[in-house]
């Protein structure tokens, strides 16, 4: 060994010895501090746990950091993307401000979209009514009384054309929150773009298309798991060639969290679903790098400020590592987790609803500090009804104030290096990995859904949180503490029954004016493609172009794939 090599080894040994002496000193100092702090008075109105029930220590130090902090975090834009997926983050481009909106008819919602775009919203997000979410036409008997009530009613290409009338689909990014019939609505959208003369290769946006979390938490399904997964992979395959800028799935933790899951469960269950989709794509024979760059995620941002920031940082790190090391992705775009965030609807209260503005502002700040690419801020009245124009304007202005007045976007990952945030990020990652092992022990995601394992885990966490509220161990301002006898009423948006009558009349016109023979041929082609186990997206798109209705497409596929019936788990 050279003298230089000997000197270098000696320097390294001295540095490590100095670090160990410093850690020994810090351990003693922290132990003394904890002993002294334990003798001091402590508040009795809190048990000092996170919203998820995690015990929070009174102080965090270098002792709580991962052994190699730089390797665990990297720099913004570098693997493992803990600190963000872009080097400049919001200095290069702000997050997309995308308010979730939809009600009544396509005409009603088109007006709301134009209202939002005129006030600075930078992307659209479509909320569909319940019949559409379930694949029913507005004139189906099971749609009665629900048309346009919780979102916009879309039953055919004609409705989709109206929804985006005057909105250039080559310049606006659109997100569509729908799952069971997601591929059908996507085909309506593609056909509407064609009608506008827009090259479909230019379309930008996201279709949620995440059926696994529906079985776990939200219950808007049509087909059994395996056929539903087959349709999703069909869309991966078709879109990779024809709509390369479109996100073919938004793997959603939001609804899992809203159903009562903890932050760690949301993190682990959502990522496990993502891995399941990747595995099905690879099993089809697709190159992982051909479809993984267009997978995106959707996270809930709850009330526990630091826990939510850490959750988003941990999510990026876990995804990057698994995609590179477990699934062999070579393209760095496959490693980068891109995601949308929405403030937590479940945290909004009907009591003192103006408090919701404050809750949403803090949650929006956590989403931005966590590095989101897109954000929806809930309106103050959404726990009561669909938002009014006034309340949705306040929600949008909340994002704009955050973007332009606070200075927060000036620095990438400004909380990186915080003892508490790094310890939380590391801890959530370990919890998620532990839950992955439990899911594997259940036989994987689909088997754990079929056995009810996920559903029971979420229900247990929800019951724990509810018990804490009822026993007064957790405070919700205005709900179980700081209550007021008389509260000023809030004006709410009421969607009447006119939308249903309008939709029925519109559908009657569509059926009368379309080429009925062509409709029958297109539906027969779709039935044949499904029966022969071919990719069904081309045939489904032809159905959309022929003005086949949503339920007609659903029904044809149901004949081949069957329908899902949830087992009884409890």
NULUMZA-551791 format. One record per residue (C-alpha): x, z, y; chain; residue in three letters. Coordinates in pm, whole numbers, plus 50000, padded with zeros to 5 digits. Layout:
! NULUMZA-551791
[[X Z Y] 'A' 'ALA'] ...
END
This chain:
! NULUMZA-551791
[[50000 50000 50000] 'A' 'UNK'] [[50128 49918 50348] 'A' 'UNK'] [[50200 50183 50607] 'A' 'UNK'] [[49914 50040 50811] 'A' 'UNK'] [[49677 50084 50517] 'A' 'UNK'] [[49794 50441 50464] 'A' 'UNK'] [[49742 50521 50832] 'A' 'UNK'] [[49391 50370 50823] 'A' 'UNK'] [[49295 50578 50518] 'A' 'UNK'] [[49426 50890 50690] 'A' 'UNK'] [[49225 50814 51004] 'A' 'UNK'] [[48909 50760 50797] 'A' 'UNK'] [[48962 51090 50613] 'A' 'UNK'] [[49014 51271 50943] 'A' 'UNK'] [[48699 51117 51090] 'A' 'UNK'] [[48489 51213 50788] 'A' 'UNK'] [[48631 51566 50793] 'A' 'UNK'] [[48546 51595 51163] 'A' 'UNK'] [[48192 51472 51099] 'A' 'UNK'] [[48146 51725 50818] 'A' 'UNK'] [[48274 52007 51043] 'A' 'UNK'] [[48027 51898 51312] 'A' 'UNK'] [[47740 51892 51060] 'A' 'UNK'] [[47838 52237 50931] 'A' 'UNK'] [[47840 52369 51287] 'A' 'UNK'] [[47503 52203 51357] 'A' 'UNK'] [[47347 52347 51040] 'A' 'UNK'] [[47448 52696 51143] 'A' 'UNK'] [[47325 52642 51498] 'A' 'UNK'] [[46988 52508 51382] 'A' 'UNK'] [[46946 52791 51132] 'A' 'UNK'] [[47010 53046 51406] 'A' 'UNK'] [[46770 52865 51638] 'A' 'UNK'] [[46495 52859 51373] 'A' 'UNK'] [[46540 53229 51303] 'A' 'UNK'] [[46510 53310 51672] 'A' 'UNK'] [[46213 53074 51722] 'A' 'UNK'] [[46030 53227 51424] 'A' 'UNK'] [[46013 53558 51607] 'A' 'UNK'] [[45840 53403 51910] 'A' 'UNK'] [[45462 53381 51958] 'A' 'UNK'] [[45296 53069 51810] 'A' 'UNK'] [[44965 52910 51905] 'A' 'UNK'] [[44682 52975 51663] 'A' 'UNK'] [[44468 52673 51755] 'A' 'UNK'] [[44683 52430 51554] 'A' 'UNK'] [[44850 52420 51214] 'A' 'UNK'] [[45108 52172 51349] 'A' 'UNK'] [[45042 51892 51105] 'A' 'UNK'] [[44999 51523 51177] 'A' 'UNK'] [[44659 51355 51156] 'A' 'UNK'] [[44759 51258 50802] 'A' 'UNK'] [[44827 51621 50708] 'A' 'UNK'] [[45207 51595 50718] 'A' 'UNK'] [[45386 51916 50825] 'A' 'UNK'] [[45572 51866 51154] 'A' 'UNK'] [[45888 52069 51213] 'A' 'UNK'] [[45936 52240 51551] 'A' 'UNK'] [[46255 52044 51622] 'A' 'UNK'] [[46446 51747 51481] 'A' 'UNK'] [[46822 51696 51500] 'A' 'UNK'] [[47096 51474 51362] 'A' 'UNK'] [[47050 51660 51033] 'A' 'UNK'] [[46719 51477 50987] 'A' 'UNK'] [[46858 51126 51034] 'A' 'UNK'] [[46926 50888 50743] 'A' 'UNK'] [[47291 50897 50628] 'A' 'UNK'] [[47370 50556 50782] 'A' 'UNK'] [[47141 50515 51081] 'A' 'UNK'] [[47279 50178 51187] 'A' 'UNK'] [[47227 50026 50841] 'A' 'UNK'] [[46873 50168 50827] 'A' 'UNK'] [[46771 50034 51167] 'A' 'UNK'] [[46995 49745 51268] 'A' 'UNK'] [[46938 49588 51608] 'A' 'UNK'] [[46620 49415 51730] 'A' 'UNK'] [[46594 49078 51560] 'A' 'UNK'] [[46837 49174 51282] 'A' 'UNK'] [[46770 49273 50920] 'A' 'UNK'] [[46598 49505 50828] 'A' 'UNK'] [[46402 49458 51155] 'A' 'UNK'] [[46323 49829 51194] 'A' 'UNK'] [[46368 49787 51569] 'A' 'UNK'] [[46162 49467 51601] 'A' 'UNK'] [[46155 49111 51471] 'A' 'UNK'] [[46285 48945 51790] 'A' 'UNK'] [[46614 49017 51972] 'A' 'UNK'] [[46453 49032 52317] 'A' 'UNK'] [[46106 49150 52208] 'A' 'UNK'] [[45876 49166 52512] 'A' 'UNK'] [[46144 49053 52757] 'A' 'UNK'] [[46106 48711 52595] 'A' 'UNK'] [[45729 48712 52545] 'A' 'UNK'] [[45457 48976 52575] 'A' 'UNK'] [[45233 49053 52283] 'A' 'UNK'] [[44915 48843 52254] 'A' 'UNK'] [[44618 49021 52412] 'A' 'UNK'] [[44342 48940 52167] 'A' 'UNK'] [[44006 49115 52211] 'A' 'UNK'] [[43780 49111 51902] 'A' 'UNK'] [[43449 48960 52013] 'A' 'UNK'] [[43135 48802 51877] 'A' 'UNK'] [[42759 48856 51891] 'A' 'UNK'] [[42433 48668 51873] 'A' 'UNK'] [[42457 48291 51845] 'A' 'UNK'] [[42760 48066 51882] 'A' 'UNK'] [[42638 47986 52236] 'A' 'UNK'] [[42632 48358 52330] 'A' 'UNK'] [[42982 48418 52198] 'A' 'UNK'] [[43123 48100 52352] 'A' 'UNK'] [[43024 48239 52692] 'A' 'UNK'] [[43194 48573 52614] 'A' 'UNK'] [[43515 48392 52509] 'A' 'UNK'] [[43525 48199 52834] 'A' 'UNK'] [[43466 48525 53025] 'A' 'UNK'] [[43765 48685 52850] 'A' 'UNK'] [[43995 48385 52888] 'A' 'UNK'] [[43916 48365 53260] 'A' 'UNK'] [[44025 48729 53295] 'A' 'UNK'] [[44364 48686 53134] 'A' 'UNK'] [[44308 48725 52760] 'A' 'UNK'] [[44569 48519 52579] 'A' 'UNK'] [[44411 48475 52234] 'A' 'UNK'] [[44068 48476 52072] 'A' 'UNK'] [[43949 48694 51786] 'A' 'UNK'] [[43619 48613 51614] 'A' 'UNK'] [[43386 48889 51496] 'A' 'UNK'] [[43129 48752 51250] 'A' 'UNK'] [[42788 48900 51175] 'A' 'UNK'] [[42721 49064 50841] 'A' 'UNK'] [[42543 48770 50675] 'A' 'UNK'] [[42839 48544 50758] 'A' 'UNK'] [[43084 48804 50625] 'A' 'UNK'] [[42896 48795 50296] 'A' 'UNK'] [[42862 48417 50278] 'A' 'UNK'] [[42489 48395 50356] 'A' 'UNK'] [[42325 48143 50588] 'A' 'UNK'] [[42128 48282 50881] 'A' 'UNK'] [[41799 48170 50721] 'A' 'UNK'] [[41873 48326 50382] 'A' 'UNK'] [[41624 48603 50289] 'A' 'UNK'] [[41908 48858 50267] 'A' 'UNK'] [[42007 48783 50628] 'A' 'UNK'] [[41676 48893 50776] 'A' 'UNK'] [[41721 49145 51058] 'A' 'UNK'] [[42102 49116 51062] 'A' 'UNK'] [[42164 48779 51226] 'A' 'UNK'] [[42398 48810 51525] 'A' 'UNK'] [[42372 49190 51534] 'A' 'UNK'] [[42732 49293 51457] 'A' 'UNK'] [[42906 48964 51532] 'A' 'UNK'] [[42844 48594 51575] 'A' 'UNK'] [[42635 48397 51324] 'A' 'UNK'] [[42817 48095 51178] 'A' 'UNK'] [[42638 47900 50906] 'A' 'UNK'] [[42790 47551 50930] 'A' 'UNK'] [[43032 47327 51115] 'A' 'UNK'] [[42766 47281 51382] 'A' 'UNK'] [[42791 47651 51474] 'A' 'UNK'] [[43172 47639 51476] 'A' 'UNK'] [[43166 47335 51707] 'A' 'UNK'] [[42943 47524 51950] 'A' 'UNK'] [[43151 47842 51926] 'A' 'UNK'] [[43458 47661 52059] 'A' 'UNK'] [[43288 47411 52287] 'A' 'UNK'] [[43509 47361 52593] 'A' 'UNK'] [[43791 47570 52441] 'A' 'UNK'] [[44090 47351 52349] 'A' 'UNK'] [[44195 47447 51997] 'A' 'UNK'] [[44542 47297 52041] 'A' 'UNK'] [[44616 47548 52321] 'A' 'UNK'] [[44436 47866 52210] 'A' 'UNK'] [[44540 48090 51922] 'A' 'UNK'] [[44240 48210 51722] 'A' 'UNK'] [[44207 48498 51479] 'A' 'UNK'] [[43910 48513 51241] 'A' 'UNK'] [[43826 48842 51073] 'A' 'UNK'] [[43659 48740 50749] 'A' 'UNK'] [[43753 48776 50384] 'A' 'UNK'] [[43513 48687 50101] 'A' 'UNK'] [[43420 48345 50246] 'A' 'UNK'] [[43742 48314 50452] 'A' 'UNK'] [[43843 47974 50317] 'A' 'UNK'] [[43499 47836 50405] 'A' 'UNK'] [[43519 47951 50767] 'A' 'UNK'] [[43875 47819 50789] 'A' 'UNK'] [[43749 47478 50675] 'A' 'UNK'] [[43475 47488 50940] 'A' 'UNK'] [[43744 47564 51199] 'A' 'UNK'] [[43972 47281 51083] 'A' 'UNK'] [[43679 47039 51088] 'A' 'UNK'] [[43582 47156 51439] 'A' 'UNK'] [[43938 47089 51556] 'A' 'UNK'] [[43917 46740 51408] 'A' 'UNK'] [[43594 46685 51601] 'A' 'UNK'] [[43780 46784 51919] 'A' 'UNK'] [[44049 46529 51838] 'A' 'UNK'] [[44311 46800 51786] 'A' 'UNK'] [[44583 46729 51526] 'A' 'UNK'] [[44535 47007 51274] 'A' 'UNK'] [[44912 47048 51244] 'A' 'UNK'] [[44896 47200 51595] 'A' 'UNK'] [[44643 47472 51510] 'A' 'UNK'] [[44766 47825 51571] 'A' 'UNK'] [[44598 48143 51458] 'A' 'UNK'] [[44516 48366 51165] 'A' 'UNK'] [[44245 48395 50902] 'A' 'UNK'] [[44223 48749 50763] 'A' 'UNK'] [[44152 48633 50407] 'A' 'UNK'] [[44257 48969 50255] 'A' 'UNK'] [[44023 49026 49962] 'A' 'UNK'] [[44218 49310 49797] 'A' 'UNK'] [[44146 49560 50076] 'A' 'UNK'] [[43779 49460 50055] 'A' 'UNK'] [[43765 49591 49699] 'A' 'UNK'] [[43950 49904 49814] 'A' 'UNK'] [[43775 49990 50137] 'A' 'UNK'] [[43537 49750 50313] 'A' 'UNK'] [[43321 49598 50039] 'A' 'UNK'] [[43259 49247 50181] 'A' 'UNK'] [[43336 49045 49869] 'A' 'UNK'] [[43179 48759 49673] 'A' 'UNK'] [[43387 48666 49367] 'A' 'UNK'] [[43580 48875 49111] 'A' 'UNK'] [[43942 48955 49192] 'A' 'UNK'] [[44125 48683 49000] 'A' 'UNK'] [[43914 48387 49122] 'A' 'UNK'] [[43926 48530 49474] 'A' 'UNK'] [[44306 48550 49454] 'A' 'UNK'] [[44314 48194 49320] 'A' 'UNK'] [[44130 48067 49632] 'A' 'UNK'] [[44374 48255 49856] 'A' 'UNK'] [[44673 48092 49688] 'A' 'UNK'] [[44496 47754 49717] 'A' 'UNK'] [[44490 47813 50093] 'A' 'UNK'] [[44858 47916 50096] 'A' 'UNK'] [[44944 47590 49921] 'A' 'UNK'] [[44726 47360 50132] 'A' 'UNK'] [[44808 47515 50470] 'A' 'UNK'] [[45184 47508 50411] 'A' 'UNK'] [[45158 47128 50417] 'A' 'UNK'] [[44874 47063 50662] 'A' 'UNK'] [[44857 47354 50910] 'A' 'UNK'] [[45214 47491 50916] 'A' 'UNK'] [[45158 47704 51228] 'A' 'UNK'] [[44854 47883 51086] 'A' 'UNK'] [[44880 48233 50935] 'A' 'UNK'] [[44700 48199 50602] 'A' 'UNK'] [[44637 48571 50557] 'A' 'UNK'] [[44635 48889 50761] 'A' 'UNK'] [[44708 49162 50509] 'A' 'UNK'] [[44506 49447 50651] 'A' 'UNK'] [[44574 49817 50652] 'A' 'UNK'] [[44320 49862 50929] 'A' 'UNK'] [[44014 49892 50708] 'A' 'UNK'] [[44197 50107 50455] 'A' 'UNK'] [[44284 50353 50733] 'A' 'UNK'] [[43935 50339 50883] 'A' 'UNK'] [[43795 50436 50542] 'A' 'UNK'] [[43996 50760 50553] 'A' 'UNK'] [[44347 50684 50422] 'A' 'UNK'] [[44651 50863 50561] 'A' 'UNK'] [[44927 50678 50747] 'A' 'UNK'] [[45145 50672 50433] 'A' 'UNK'] [[44856 50544 50219] 'A' 'UNK'] [[44775 50273 50472] 'A' 'UNK'] [[45140 50172 50472] 'A' 'UNK'] [[45184 50171 50094] 'A' 'UNK'] [[44849 50027 49989] 'A' 'UNK'] [[44872 49743 50242] 'A' 'UNK'] [[45228 49651 50148] 'A' 'UNK'] [[45138 49668 49779] 'A' 'UNK'] [[44859 49418 49849] 'A' 'UNK'] [[45109 49198 50028] 'A' 'UNK'] [[45344 49206 49731] 'A' 'UNK'] [[45051 49118 49503] 'A' 'UNK'] [[44973 48806 49710] 'A' 'UNK'] [[45340 48705 49700] 'A' 'UNK'] [[45347 48747 49322] 'A' 'UNK'] [[45038 48530 49279] 'A' 'UNK'] [[45189 48260 49500] 'A' 'UNK'] [[45512 48263 49303] 'A' 'UNK'] [[45318 48258 48974] 'A' 'UNK'] [[45147 47938 49097] 'A' 'UNK'] [[45494 47786 49119] 'A' 'UNK'] [[45520 47794 49498] 'A' 'UNK'] [[45858 47855 49658] 'A' 'UNK'] [[45829 48197 49823] 'A' 'UNK'] [[45987 48060 50139] 'A' 'UNK'] [[45721 47787 50156] 'A' 'UNK'] [[45438 48032 50221] 'A' 'UNK'] [[45580 48379 50302] 'A' 'UNK'] [[45668 48297 50666] 'A' 'UNK'] [[45294 48250 50736] 'A' 'UNK'] [[45187 48585 50589] 'A' 'UNK'] [[45094 48833 50860] 'A' 'UNK'] [[44971 49193 50873] 'A' 'UNK'] [[44708 49396 51057] 'A' 'UNK'] [[44756 49768 51125] 'A' 'UNK'] [[44535 50047 51248] 'A' 'UNK'] [[44683 50256 51531] 'A' 'UNK'] [[44545 50608 51503] 'A' 'UNK'] [[44572 50913 51726] 'A' 'UNK'] [[44901 51064 51604] 'A' 'UNK'] [[45130 50892 51853] 'A' 'UNK'] [[45471 50928 51688] 'A' 'UNK'] [[45344 50889 51333] 'A' 'UNK'] [[45192 50552 51421] 'A' 'UNK'] [[45512 50424 51584] 'A' 'UNK'] [[45714 50533 51281] 'A' 'UNK'] [[45463 50369 51045] 'A' 'UNK'] [[45507 50030 51212] 'A' 'UNK'] [[45887 50060 51209] 'A' 'UNK'] [[45887 50160 50840] 'A' 'UNK'] [[45653 49872 50752] 'A' 'UNK'] [[45896 49613 50887] 'A' 'UNK'] [[46189 49769 50704] 'A' 'UNK'] [[46014 49792 50367] 'A' 'UNK'] [[45880 49436 50385] 'A' 'UNK'] [[46219 49291 50479] 'A' 'UNK'] [[46401 49468 50199] 'A' 'UNK'] [[46148 49383 49927] 'A' 'UNK'] [[46113 49020 50032] 'A' 'UNK'] [[46489 48967 50027] 'A' 'UNK'] [[46590 49181 49731] 'A' 'UNK'] [[46283 49186 49506] 'A' 'UNK'] [[46133 48841 49563] 'A' 'UNK'] [[46450 48649 49645] 'A' 'UNK'] [[46333 48504 49976] 'A' 'UNK'] [[46622 48328 50150] 'A' 'UNK'] [[46458 48231 50478] 'A' 'UNK'] [[46486 48515 50735] 'A' 'UNK'] [[46135 48420 50855] 'A' 'UNK'] [[46008 48538 50515] 'A' 'UNK'] [[46168 48879 50578] 'A' 'UNK'] [[46019 48930 50922] 'A' 'UNK'] [[45688 49114 50923] 'A' 'UNK'] [[45466 48984 51203] 'A' 'UNK'] [[45156 49190 51275] 'A' 'UNK'] [[44849 49247 51486] 'A' 'UNK'] [[44736 49598 51578] 'A' 'UNK'] [[44398 49736 51674] 'A' 'UNK'] [[44330 50076 51818] 'A' 'UNK'] [[44144 50299 51575] 'A' 'UNK'] [[43768 50252 51588] 'A' 'UNK'] [[43720 50557 51368] 'A' 'UNK'] [[43869 50779 51641] 'A' 'UNK'] [[43609 50680 51901] 'A' 'UNK'] [[43334 50931 51970] 'A' 'UNK'] [[42973 50880 52077] 'A' 'UNK'] [[43006 51212 52257] 'A' 'UNK'] [[43171 51181 52602] 'A' 'UNK'] [[43244 50812 52538] 'A' 'UNK'] [[43456 50774 52851] 'A' 'UNK'] [[43720 50985 52672] 'A' 'UNK'] [[43764 50681 52447] 'A' 'UNK'] [[43940 50497 52731] 'A' 'UNK'] [[44216 50760 52719] 'A' 'UNK'] [[44239 50754 52339] 'A' 'UNK'] [[44268 50375 52339] 'A' 'UNK'] [[44539 50377 52608] 'A' 'UNK'] [[44761 50612 52407] 'A' 'UNK'] [[44702 50415 52087] 'A' 'UNK'] [[44784 50088 52266] 'A' 'UNK'] [[45107 50243 52393] 'A' 'UNK'] [[45199 50344 52037] 'A' 'UNK'] [[45132 49989 51913] 'A' 'UNK'] [[45362 49841 52177] 'A' 'UNK'] [[45635 50099 52119] 'A' 'UNK'] [[45602 50013 51750] 'A' 'UNK'] [[45666 49645 51823] 'A' 'UNK'] [[45331 49470 51767] 'A' 'UNK'] [[45297 49093 51817] 'A' 'UNK'] [[44927 49105 51900] 'A' 'UNK'] [[44688 49379 52012] 'A' 'UNK'] [[44317 49450 52037] 'A' 'UNK'] [[44209 49750 52242] 'A' 'UNK'] [[43869 49893 52155] 'A' 'UNK'] [[43605 49930 52422] 'A' 'UNK'] [[43473 50274 52515] 'A' 'UNK'] [[43120 50199 52388] 'A' 'UNK'] [[43206 50044 52049] 'A' 'UNK'] [[43099 50354 51860] 'A' 'UNK'] [[42750 50298 52005] 'A' 'UNK'] [[42710 49920 52005] 'A' 'UNK'] [[42890 49594 52061] 'A' 'UNK'] [[43084 49620 52389] 'A' 'UNK'] [[42941 49520 52725] 'A' 'UNK'] [[43131 49290 52960] 'A' 'UNK'] [[43223 49591 53174] 'A' 'UNK'] [[43366 49794 52885] 'A' 'UNK'] [[43557 49501 52735] 'A' 'UNK'] [[43707 49430 53077] 'A' 'UNK'] [[43840 49788 53091] 'A' 'UNK'] [[43983 49749 52740] 'A' 'UNK'] [[44162 49429 52841] 'A' 'UNK'] [[44286 49582 53167] 'A' 'UNK'] [[44433 49869 52962] 'A' 'UNK'] [[44665 49621 52794] 'A' 'UNK'] [[44748 49446 53120] 'A' 'UNK'] [[44841 49773 53293] 'A' 'UNK'] [[45062 49859 52996] 'A' 'UNK'] [[45224 49516 53012] 'A' 'UNK'] [[45280 49485 53386] 'A' 'UNK'] [[45288 49834 53538] 'A' 'UNK'] [[45453 50081 53300] 'A' 'UNK'] [[45795 49925 53238] 'A' 'UNK'] [[45755 49986 52864] 'A' 'UNK'] [[45810 49617 52769] 'A' 'UNK'] [[46150 49611 52940] 'A' 'UNK'] [[46337 49763 52644] 'A' 'UNK'] [[46318 49675 52275] 'A' 'UNK'] [[46234 49977 52058] 'A' 'UNK'] [[46293 50238 52333] 'A' 'UNK'] [[46239 50527 52089] 'A' 'UNK'] [[46500 50400 51844] 'A' 'UNK'] [[46752 50675 51774] 'A' 'UNK'] [[46505 50954 51845] 'A' 'UNK'] [[46567 51226 51589] 'A' 'UNK'] [[46193 51270 51535] 'A' 'UNK'] [[46098 50902 51521] 'A' 'UNK'] [[46385 50811 51288] 'A' 'UNK'] [[46308 51105 51059] 'A' 'UNK'] [[45939 51005 51051] 'A' 'UNK'] [[46026 50643 50982] 'A' 'UNK'] [[46254 50745 50695] 'A' 'UNK'] [[45998 50991 50556] 'A' 'UNK'] [[45713 50739 50562] 'A' 'UNK'] [[45931 50486 50385] 'A' 'UNK'] [[46007 50738 50107] 'A' 'UNK'] [[45637 50825 50073] 'A' 'UNK'] [[45546 50457 50050] 'A' 'UNK'] [[45803 50395 49779] 'A' 'UNK'] [[45663 50689 49584] 'A' 'UNK'] [[45314 50542 49610] 'A' 'UNK'] [[45441 50203 49495] 'A' 'UNK'] [[45561 50372 49176] 'A' 'UNK'] [[45219 50532 49125] 'A' 'UNK'] [[45046 50193 49171] 'A' 'UNK'] [[45276 50037 48913] 'A' 'UNK'] [[45195 50322 48676] 'A' 'UNK'] [[44827 50229 48713] 'A' 'UNK'] [[44905 49876 48599] 'A' 'UNK'] [[44943 49713 48941] 'A' 'UNK'] [[44711 49651 49234] 'A' 'UNK'] [[44428 49464 49060] 'A' 'UNK'] [[44413 49708 48770] 'A' 'UNK'] [[44420 50006 49009] 'A' 'UNK'] [[44126 49853 49200] 'A' 'UNK'] [[43929 49795 48881] 'A' 'UNK'] [[43988 50153 48766] 'A' 'UNK'] [[43891 50296 49106] 'A' 'UNK'] [[44230 50458 49165] 'A' 'UNK'] [[44267 50331 49523] 'A' 'UNK'] [[43908 50419 49608] 'A' 'UNK'] [[43951 50776 49484] 'A' 'UNK'] [[44278 50821 49676] 'A' 'UNK'] [[44118 50707 50002] 'A' 'UNK'] [[43805 50916 49945] 'A' 'UNK'] [[44015 51228 49881] 'A' 'UNK'] [[44208 51185 50207] 'A' 'UNK'] [[43887 51119 50399] 'A' 'UNK'] [[43728 51435 50256] 'A' 'UNK'] [[44033 51643 50354] 'A' 'UNK'] [[44017 51524 50715] 'A' 'UNK'] [[43640 51583 50735] 'A' 'UNK'] [[43682 51937 50602] 'A' 'UNK'] [[43947 52006 50868] 'A' 'UNK'] [[43701 51897 51138] 'A' 'UNK'] [[43410 52097 51002] 'A' 'UNK'] [[43625 52409 50962] 'A' 'UNK'] [[43764 52373 51315] 'A' 'UNK'] [[44123 52328 51194] 'A' 'UNK'] [[44148 51997 51380] 'A' 'UNK'] [[44012 51937 51728] 'A' 'UNK'] [[43839 51624 51852] 'A' 'UNK'] [[43775 51663 52223] 'A' 'UNK'] [[43406 51643 52305] 'A' 'UNK'] [[43306 51646 51939] 'A' 'UNK'] [[43388 51990 51797] 'A' 'UNK'] [[43546 52146 52108] 'A' 'UNK'] [[43520 52105 52484] 'A' 'UNK'] [[43162 51989 52433] 'A' 'UNK'] [[42903 51945 52707] 'A' 'UNK'] [[42530 51997 52681] 'A' 'UNK'] [[42426 51712 52911] 'A' 'UNK'] [[42613 51384 52915] 'A' 'UNK'] [[42557 51085 53140] 'A' 'UNK'] [[42412 50793 52942] 'A' 'UNK'] [[42625 50483 52886] 'A' 'UNK'] [[42475 50138 52924] 'A' 'UNK'] [[42506 49951 52595] 'A' 'UNK'] [[42466 49591 52485] 'A' 'UNK'] [[42152 49531 52281] 'A' 'UNK'] [[42131 49219 52064] 'A' 'UNK'] [[41769 49129 52006] 'A' 'UNK'] [[41601 48920 51740] 'A' 'UNK'] [[41615 48595 51937] 'A' 'UNK'] [[41945 48499 51774] 'A' 'UNK'] [[41780 48487 51432] 'A' 'UNK'] [[41502 48257 51548] 'A' 'UNK'] [[41754 48034 51726] 'A' 'UNK'] [[41975 48016 51420] 'A' 'UNK'] [[41688 47932 51188] 'A' 'UNK'] [[41585 47646 51417] 'A' 'UNK'] [[41945 47522 51445] 'A' 'UNK'] [[41989 47522 51066] 'A' 'UNK'] [[41664 47333 51020] 'A' 'UNK'] [[41792 47063 51259] 'A' 'UNK'] [[42129 47045 51082] 'A' 'UNK'] [[41962 46999 50745] 'A' 'UNK'] [[41725 46735 50883] 'A' 'UNK'] [[41997 46533 51058] 'A' 'UNK'] [[42281 46541 50804] 'A' 'UNK'] [[42331 46292 50520] 'A' 'UNK'] [[42167 46478 50229] 'A' 'UNK'] [[42308 46245 49965] 'A' 'UNK'] [[42660 46296 50102] 'A' 'UNK'] [[42605 46674 50098] 'A' 'UNK'] [[42513 46662 49729] 'A' 'UNK'] [[42816 46449 49643] 'A' 'UNK'] [[43053 46679 49835] 'A' 'UNK'] [[42912 46991 49669] 'A' 'UNK'] [[42942 46824 49328] 'A' 'UNK'] [[43307 46740 49404] 'A' 'UNK'] [[43371 47104 49496] 'A' 'UNK'] [[43204 47227 49176] 'A' 'UNK'] [[43420 46988 48973] 'A' 'UNK'] [[43743 47094 49148] 'A' 'UNK'] [[43667 47460 49075] 'A' 'UNK'] [[43570 47394 48712] 'A' 'UNK'] [[43891 47195 48657] 'A' 'UNK'] [[44102 47471 48815] 'A' 'UNK'] [[44233 47242 49088] 'A' 'UNK'] [[44312 47343 49446] 'A' 'UNK'] [[43964 47358 49600] 'A' 'UNK'] [[44057 47344 49971] 'A' 'UNK'] [[44046 46961 50006] 'A' 'UNK'] [[43699 46949 49846] 'A' 'UNK'] [[43581 47248 50051] 'A' 'UNK'] [[43700 47081 50371] 'A' 'UNK'] [[43505 46769 50280] 'A' 'UNK'] [[43197 46992 50236] 'A' 'UNK'] [[43250 47134 50584] 'A' 'UNK'] [[43285 46786 50734] 'A' 'UNK'] [[42954 46686 50570] 'A' 'UNK'] [[42777 46989 50728] 'A' 'UNK'] [[42724 47171 50402] 'A' 'UNK'] [[42621 47524 50490] 'A' 'UNK'] [[42809 47844 50419] 'A' 'UNK'] [[42576 47962 50144] 'A' 'UNK'] [[42564 47620 49979] 'A' 'UNK'] [[42943 47633 49940] 'A' 'UNK'] [[42936 47996 49829] 'A' 'UNK'] [[42665 47927 49571] 'A' 'UNK'] [[42847 47632 49411] 'A' 'UNK'] [[43163 47837 49363] 'A' 'UNK'] [[42963 48134 49236] 'A' 'UNK'] [[42833 47913 48956] 'A' 'UNK'] [[43193 47865 48838] 'A' 'UNK'] [[43364 48192 48932] 'A' 'UNK'] [[43079 48442 48897] 'A' 'UNK'] [[43021 48735 49134] 'A' 'UNK'] [[43189 49073 49167] 'A' 'UNK'] [[43000 49389 49076] 'A' 'UNK'] [[43176 49711 49167] 'A' 'UNK'] [[43201 49965 48883] 'A' 'UNK'] [[43088 50321 48943] 'A' 'UNK'] [[43398 50534 49008] 'A' 'UNK'] [[43270 50875 49119] 'A' 'UNK'] 
END
